[in-house]
């Protein structure tokens, strides 16, 4: 859920566009210095977020519910 809060902060506070937020999450996924719990689920949620109309937190909840 921390990742969902990060996305919300990037969008609402820093007013970043969806494409930029996606790049940031991809960077976190690729980083050797950051470990994301359930990274496969994060990747799936990111795909839904990229091509869908739902927010990232909704995509993450959907992926977790299906697991």
CORGIPE-V960648 format. One record per pair of residues at least 24 apart in sequence whose C-alpha atoms are under 8 Angstrom apart, sorted by the first residue. I is the first residue (numbers start at 1). GAP is how many residues later the second one is. Records with the same first field share a line. If there is no record, write none. Layout:
I->GAP + GAP
This chain:
1->56
4->52 + 53 + 56
7->49
18->32
19->31
22->24 + 28
